[in-house]
Every structure is written in structure tokens, then in C-alpha cells.
Amino acid sequence: MDAVANDIALRCTSVAKSFSVQRELRVWRILLGADGAGRGPVIEALRDITLEVARGKIVGILGRNGAGKSTLLRLLGQVYEPTRGRIEVFGIVAGLFELGGMGNPNLTGRDYAVRYLRLMGVQTVDLTGVLDDIADFSELGEAFDQRIRSYSSGMAARLYFAVATAYQHEIYLIDELLSVGDEHFQAKCWRRMRERLLNGASGVLVTHDWTAIVKLCETACVIEDGTFSFVGPSDKAVVSYLKLPMPSASVARFGMLPEAFSAQTGETLRIELPVEILEPGAVYCAISIETLHIGIGWEIVILSDYVRVGELSGAYRVSLEIPALPLVPGNYSLNLFLNHAKLGGGDCRSWTYGNGLRLTVDGNVAQTAVRLPFVARRIPKGIA
């Protein structure tokens, strides 16, 4: 493995994949090897896909149904061979896709788990402990020792996830799997995947659930019609994917604002917001400050009430002041909202629209998102 590969878990370069649509097959043409037997038009599912996954990172791929994201994942998992291009994988892969593809349906859940673990190279003679863990995590109960053919699709999916994540792997290829089961089981899936990622795993998550992308990925791609239309930070990928229509700001709007603000932790933050009311009526303003935590998603760390700006048409200035700013050093999204009491929403600046404002906070490094103003004092003797 070269020096570059030490920092790379997975890489594909100029990858394309085509499938031929099969027409009605004539057995005699196949047996005689007739040229073009059963071949129809060629569909190009993927084209010019270049992707690099750094070791210890999860890259997200967002796409609508039929965009080609699952085909790409199966290429990376070596289920398919690329028509063109090169794929390099540096590590042991766990493919969390093909739900319900459990192989021999006459196997019990326990037998399937043993077979999967052996195929993945687990050499431990006694698997009792890990099999107990799989049975407990999947919540199959007595069904763990029953044949898979008696399972519902949800039971099969729970078994597959429990088995595929029983051991720490180097690379995970995940296809919509974290939406398996009810909310309780989904929470367990998220918790286990976060544990695996915190232990240095790498991988690719393909989904049309953008909330999953911002929970797990710093970088994401948007795939449309078999090719990447965007590659970059996950929040910007979500904006590109959602394509939300910008607020009309026809009743109230913000004036000229800088793209970024700076502040110092523990000191007073002051921000001046120019506002113009275009339609008479009570207009209210609110702000939120959010931060992105991988494994959790976007968190609102400060959220204001709506405060009244005014009700007559004209120009206004809203002053925001936060004494002893409790935010620790880092980069935040400053989001602004205007609401007209009679006519509804006005202008909006938010990362989901791609027009959010940046807030950079400097100061001493800390592990938490905020510093709360705790004060300790000594209680004199004799006072309870």
C-alpha cells in the first residue's frame, strides 16, 4: 500500500456502469450462441464518477430514486464490475445493503450469523458471546433459532444489521439501512453506527434522507441521472439536493448584511440587523444559532423569541445583544427569520436555503458546545 493509500479508505476514478436491457430470449439463439441474442438497448446507469473517501470519514451520497446511488454502492462493494474506470478499496468492507438477501432461507438466524461471520474472516473458535450479542441486538427472541423463510422483511433486516455490525470493520457501505424498523430500533442503529465511526471506520452512506447525511457526514455528493451534480460540505449538498424555493421577502426583508460575523467567547456579541417592512402589519424577527456535530446533526444552541420590529411600512434596525456569549470557539450558522402577523413569512436567512450567515467564535478551546455561567460559592457554617 502506497503512502497516499494510507490516508485513503476507498477511491474510484472516472467510473461508469452500463446495463443492456434484455429483450425476449429465444432459447435456441442462446444455445447456438447467436450474435446479440436477447440484447436490447444499453442503459448508462453511471458515468464519470470520481470519489475519494478519507480514512476515518463517511461520505454521503444523496439522490432521488433511480439516480444511480445504489448501483454505485454495489460497484464499491464489488457486487458489480465497472464498465469503465477504476475502483480501489483499502480495507475490509462490510456492505450494509441487499436487505432481505439472506441466502438460503432454510438457515436459521443463528446459522446465517455463523456463516456470515466465517465468510468475513472471523476465526474465533467460540462464537457464543457474539451470537448472544446479535440475538440481543436484533430483538428476534426465539425467532433467532427459527428458519429465515418464516421471517418478515423487518425481522430479516434487523438480523442483517445486527450481524453486519457485530464486529468493527474498516469500511462500511450503507444503503438506507438506518431507517430499518421502528423508532426504538432506528435509535439503536444510529448508536451502533456512531460507535463504529468513533472507532475510526470509513465508508459511504447512500440515501435520499438528507437528515441522515448531516448526522454522519462532513462531505457529501448529490447524484442526478448517473453523475455527480455537487460534491462538497454536507450542509451545502443538502441545499443542492433540496432546491428549496427562496422566500419571496415581499412583505418584509432584511437589508444588506455581511456574509460572516465574528465574536469572542465570554464577551458581548452585538449584531445590527437592517429590516424593511413593505406591507403594513406587525412584523416580528427571530434568530437561531446552529452548529453541525457529526453523528448528531444540526443542533440549535441559541434560539430567540420572536420580537416585534414594527407595523408601519418603512426602514427599521433590530439590535441583537448577547452578554457573555456562552458559545465555545468554532464555526456556527446564524439564521434570521422575519414573520408578518397577517401575511405570513417574510425574509429568511438559513443554511437550508444556502443563504445562512457564518458566525465565527474565537477563544479558548473546549469540548462542549456552550459554556454555561455556573457560579460556585461557599456557604457559611450554620446555614443549610
Summary of the structure (lengths in Angstrom):
residues: 384
radius of gyration: 26.8
end to end distance: 67.1
largest distance: 103.1
contacts: 1153
relative contact order: 0.12
helix: 25%
strand: 38%
